[in-house]
Amino acid sequence: MSGAGEAALREAVKSALRVVIDPELGENVVDLGLIYRIDIAEDGAAVVEMTTTTKGCPATSYLKEAVESAAWAVPGIAYADVRLTYEPPWTPDMMSPVAQQRFGR
């Protein structure tokens, strides 16, 4: 896969992840800054590294499964693997400017 093809798939996955809404905050996981990395392999496998707002987040399983489903639904993605991390810890500063504005930051 060319660099441009990989970049286009990465952007398509990122766009698809915007439909995943954190049920506690009512905002999508991309704008909340919960998506740390999206890698696309030569074979079309996507690896998404994400976090939650807290380690004990009750929505962790839901968010992880929803991110996997949304990524896998992108044409050209053959498989999606979602990896959870808490390094670095999430902070509200990681939100997009639009999300920060919605939360009054």
C-alpha positions as CSV (number, residue, x, y, z in Angstrom):
1,M,0.0,0.0,0.0
2,S,1.4,3.4,-0.9
3,G,1.9,6.1,1.7
4,A,-0.9,8.1,0.2
5,G,-3.2,5.0,0.4
6,E,-2.3,4.4,4.0
7,A,-2.9,8.1,4.9
8,A,-6.3,8.1,3.2
9,L,-7.3,4.9,5.0
10,R,-6.1,6.4,8.3
11,E,-8.2,9.5,7.7
12,A,-11.2,7.4,6.7
13,V,-10.9,5.4,10.0
14,K,-10.6,8.6,12.0
15,S,-13.7,10.0,10.3
16,A,-15.6,6.7,11.0
17,L,-14.6,6.9,14.7
18,R,-16.4,10.2,15.0
19,V,-19.7,8.2,15.2
20,V,-18.6,6.6,18.4
21,I,-20.0,8.8,21.2
22,D,-18.8,8.5,24.8
23,P,-22.2,7.8,26.6
24,E,-21.1,9.8,29.7
25,L,-19.9,12.9,28.0
26,G,-22.0,12.9,24.8
27,E,-19.1,13.7,22.5
28,N,-17.3,11.6,20.0
29,V,-14.1,9.8,20.9
30,V,-12.0,11.6,18.3
31,D,-12.9,15.1,19.5
32,L,-12.5,14.0,23.1
33,G,-8.9,13.1,22.3
34,L,-9.4,9.4,23.3
35,I,-7.8,8.2,20.0
36,Y,-4.1,8.3,20.4
37,R,-2.9,6.5,17.2
38,I,-4.3,4.8,14.1
39,D,-1.9,2.6,12.1
40,I,-2.8,0.8,8.9
41,A,-0.8,-2.2,7.9
42,E,0.0,-3.3,4.3
43,D,-2.7,-6.0,4.5
44,G,-5.4,-3.5,5.5
45,A,-5.3,-4.3,9.2
46,A,-6.0,-1.2,11.4
47,V,-4.5,-0.9,14.8
48,V,-6.2,1.8,16.9
49,E,-4.6,2.8,20.2
50,M,-7.1,4.6,22.5
51,T,-7.8,5.5,26.1
52,T,-10.7,6.4,28.3
53,T,-11.1,9.4,30.5
54,T,-10.4,7.3,33.6
55,K,-9.0,3.8,34.3
56,G,-12.3,2.7,35.9
57,C,-14.5,4.1,33.2
58,P,-17.7,2.0,33.1
59,A,-18.0,2.5,29.4
60,T,-14.6,1.0,28.5
61,S,-15.9,-2.2,26.9
62,Y,-18.6,-0.4,25.0
63,L,-16.2,2.2,23.6
64,K,-13.6,-0.4,22.7
65,E,-16.1,-2.5,20.8
66,A,-17.7,0.5,19.1
67,V,-14.3,1.8,17.9
68,E,-13.5,-1.7,16.6
69,S,-16.8,-1.9,14.7
70,A,-16.5,1.6,13.3
71,A,-12.9,1.0,12.1
72,W,-13.8,-2.4,10.6
73,A,-16.7,-0.9,8.6
74,V,-14.3,1.3,6.6
75,P,-13.9,0.0,3.0
76,G,-10.3,-1.2,2.7
77,I,-10.0,-2.2,6.3
78,A,-9.6,-6.0,6.5
79,Y,-9.3,-6.2,10.3
80,A,-9.4,-3.9,13.3
81,D,-7.5,-4.3,16.5
82,V,-8.2,-1.8,19.3
83,R,-5.6,-1.5,22.0
84,L,-6.3,0.3,25.3
85,T,-3.6,2.4,27.0
86,Y,-3.4,4.8,29.8
87,E,0.0,6.2,28.9
88,P,-0.1,9.1,28.7
89,P,-3.1,9.6,31.0
90,W,-6.0,11.5,29.3
91,T,-6.6,15.1,30.3
92,P,-9.2,17.6,29.1
93,D,-6.4,19.4,27.2
94,M,-6.4,16.5,24.7
95,M,-9.9,17.5,23.5
96,S,-10.2,19.3,20.2
97,P,-10.8,23.0,20.4
98,V,-14.5,22.5,19.4
99,A,-15.0,20.0,22.2
100,Q,-13.2,22.2,24.7
101,Q,-15.5,25.0,23.8
102,R,-18.6,22.8,24.2
103,F,-17.4,22.0,27.7
104,G,-16.7,25.6,28.5
105,R,-12.9,25.4,28.5
